[in-house]
Amino acid sequence: MKQVLCAVLVMLLVSGCRPFWLLTVDPQGPPEYQLGWQDGCDSGISAEGEWMYKLMHGFKKRPEMSASDQYKQGWNEGFTYCRFSYAASKQPGNWEDVGLGSGF
C-alpha cells in the first residue's frame, strides 16, 4: 500500500513540473497576455523537450483567444523564451545561458 501511495505521489509531483528556472518567470501584462505566455511556454517546452515534457505539456493554443492580439503576442514570446531557455539548459555552459543572468 505504501509503495502504491508513494508512486502516485511521485507521479502527481512530476506531472505538473516545469524546469525550475521557468517557474520563477512572471510575465507582466494584462490577463490575456499572461494566459498566452503560459500556453506558449508550455508549448515551447513540449517542442524542445523529451517525451516526458511532450506528454505533460503538449501544444496549447486556445481557439477562443484567436482574436486577441495580446494573447497572440504573449503566446509567441512565451514559446520563444521557454523553448530556447530549455534548449540552452541542455547544452554545457553556465546558468547565464538559460536567462538567469549572473544570479547563480
C-alpha positions as CSV (number, residue, x, y, z in Angstrom):
1,M,0.0,0.0,0.0
2,K,2.8,2.4,0.9
3,Q,4.5,1.7,-2.4
4,V,1.4,2.5,-4.4
5,L,0.8,5.7,-2.4
6,C,4.4,6.8,-3.0
7,A,4.2,6.0,-6.7
8,V,1.0,8.1,-7.0
9,L,2.5,11.0,-5.1
10,V,5.6,11.0,-7.3
11,M,3.5,10.9,-10.4
12,L,1.5,13.9,-9.2
13,L,4.6,15.9,-8.3
14,V,6.2,15.2,-11.7
15,S,3.1,15.7,-13.8
16,G,2.9,19.5,-13.4
17,C,6.6,20.3,-13.4
18,R,8.3,22.8,-15.5
19,P,12.1,23.3,-15.2
20,F,12.7,25.2,-12.0
21,W,14.0,28.4,-13.6
22,L,10.9,28.8,-15.7
23,L,8.7,28.6,-12.6
24,T,10.3,31.9,-11.5
25,V,9.3,33.8,-14.6
26,D,6.3,36.1,-14.1
27,P,5.3,37.8,-17.3
28,Q,3.9,41.3,-16.8
29,G,0.9,42.4,-18.7
30,P,-2.9,42.0,-19.0
31,P,-4.5,38.7,-18.2
32,E,-4.8,37.8,-21.9
33,Y,-1.1,38.3,-22.4
34,Q,-0.2,36.2,-19.3
35,L,-2.5,33.4,-20.4
36,G,-0.9,33.4,-23.9
37,W,2.6,33.4,-22.3
38,Q,1.8,30.4,-20.1
39,D,0.3,28.5,-23.0
40,G,3.2,29.4,-25.3
41,C,5.7,28.5,-22.6
42,D,4.1,25.0,-22.2
43,S,4.1,24.6,-26.0
44,G,7.8,25.7,-26.2
45,I,8.9,23.2,-23.6
46,S,6.9,20.5,-25.4
47,A,8.5,21.4,-28.7
48,E,12.1,21.3,-27.3
49,G,11.8,18.7,-24.5
50,E,11.9,15.0,-24.2
51,W,8.9,12.7,-24.4
52,M,8.0,13.4,-20.7
53,Y,7.6,17.1,-21.4
54,K,5.7,16.3,-24.6
55,L,3.2,14.2,-22.6
56,M,2.9,16.7,-19.7
57,H,2.6,20.0,-21.6
58,G,1.7,19.3,-25.2
59,F,0.7,22.0,-27.7
60,K,-1.6,24.6,-26.2
61,K,-3.2,27.4,-28.2
62,R,-6.8,28.4,-27.3
63,P,-9.0,28.9,-30.3
64,E,-11.4,31.1,-28.4
65,M,-8.5,33.6,-27.9
66,S,-7.6,33.8,-31.6
67,A,-9.0,37.3,-31.9
68,S,-6.8,38.6,-29.1
69,D,-3.6,40.3,-30.2
70,Q,-2.4,40.3,-26.6
71,Y,-2.8,36.5,-26.3
72,K,-1.0,36.0,-29.6
73,Q,1.9,38.2,-28.5
74,G,2.1,36.5,-25.1
75,W,2.0,33.1,-26.8
76,N,4.8,33.9,-29.2
77,E,7.0,35.4,-26.6
78,G,6.4,32.6,-24.1
79,F,7.0,29.9,-26.7
80,T,10.3,31.5,-27.8
81,Y,11.6,32.2,-24.3
82,C,10.8,28.8,-22.9
83,R,11.9,26.8,-25.9
84,F,15.3,28.5,-26.2
85,S,15.8,28.7,-22.5
86,Y,15.2,24.9,-22.2
87,A,17.5,24.2,-25.2
88,A,20.2,26.3,-23.7
89,S,19.9,24.4,-20.4
90,K,20.7,21.1,-22.2
91,Q,24.0,22.5,-23.5
92,P,27.1,22.5,-21.5
93,G,27.7,26.0,-20.1
94,N,26.7,28.2,-17.2
95,W,23.5,29.5,-15.8
96,E,23.7,32.8,-17.7
97,D,22.8,30.8,-20.9
98,V,19.3,30.0,-19.6
99,G,18.3,33.6,-19.0
100,L,19.0,33.8,-15.2
101,G,21.7,36.4,-15.6
102,S,24.6,36.1,-13.1
103,G,22.3,35.2,-10.2
104,F,23.6,31.6,-9.9
